[in-house]
């Protein structure tokens, strides 16, 4: 990986490892970072099924497959750069929250969707 290091995944909440992530998704994430032209700070990447269920989720999210990240963003300009780069790289699942953007490439979930967490 050109733009990401193991420690960035270790610093996620919950902590994870690059080896937990889908290899093809990591390659895509690196390309998105390059195209966005800004550092991508990861809030969350891989989450275990158990962790997801403890948080009241289904345990079937793209995070549990290593095919999703939540990227910190503090301004609308940063959000735009991340979303634009994701769309340029054929990401078809984007969620926008307060201070972060979720991207994933899990083709088992609904495609061509953008949602918010507000």
N, C-alpha and C positions, 0 to 999 in steps of 0.2 A: 504494500500500500504506500502510496506517495504522500498522502496528507494525514493519515491517521496512525496512531501508535496504540499499543496495548493499554497504556495507562489511561487513555481517554475512555476506554470501555470499562476499566476498573473503577473509574470515577463516576460512572452512571449510577442511577438509583432505580432498581437495585444494581449492585456491582455485577459485572459480567466480564467475559473474555472475548477477544476477537474470534477465538475458536468456537464460541457459541453461535456465531453469526453465519448465515448462508454466504458461501464464497462469492457467488454471482452478485448478491446484493452488495457486498463490500466493494466489489469492483465498480458497481454502479454508483455507490455512495462517493467513492473517490472521484469519479467523473462529474458528479453533481457539484462537489466541492470545487473542482477546477472551473467549471462553468459559472458557478455563483461568484467566484472571485473574492470570496471572503472566508475566514475560518468558520467551520461548522462545529459548534460546541454541542456535544451530545448530552442531553439530560437523561435519556433512557434509550436502551437498545434491547438486548435480549432480556426476556422475563420468563421464568419457569412457569409451567402450567399451575403448579401449586401456588406460586406467588400471585398469579393472576386471579385464581379462585379465592385466595385470602382477601383480596381487594374487592371482591364481589363481582368480578368479571367472569366471563364464560370459560376462560382457559383456552380459547381457540383463536386468540388474536394473532396477527402477523408477528408480533413481538415474540410469541412463544415458538415461532419457527425460525427466528433470527432473520426475518425479512422486513424489519421495521425499525425506525429510530424516531425519537423526538428530539428536535434540534432547537436549542435556545435561540430566541431572537428578541431583541429589546426595542426595535423600532419598526415602523411600517416599511421603511426602505429595506431593511434586512429581511423582513418577511417576504417582500416582493422578490428579492434576489433569490431566495431559497425556493420559493414556489416556481418562479420562472425557470430556474435551472432544473428543477424536478420535472416540469412539463416538457422541457427540451429533451429530457432523457427518458421520455415515455413512461413516467410515473403516472399511474391512473388512479391512485388512492392518496388523497391529501387531507389532513385534518388541521385546522387552525385553532389554536388555543390562546390563552392569555400568556404571552411570553414564549410560545413555542410553536413549531410546525411539526406535525407528524407526517412522515412519508413511508410508504411501504409498497412492495411489489408482489404481494400475495395474490396470485391469480385464482385462488379458490374462494376469494371474497368478492363482493360486488365491485365492478370496474367502472371507470370514468365517473368518479364521485369526489366531491370536495365537501367537507362538513366542518362545523365548528363545535367547540366545546363550551360555548358560552351559555 
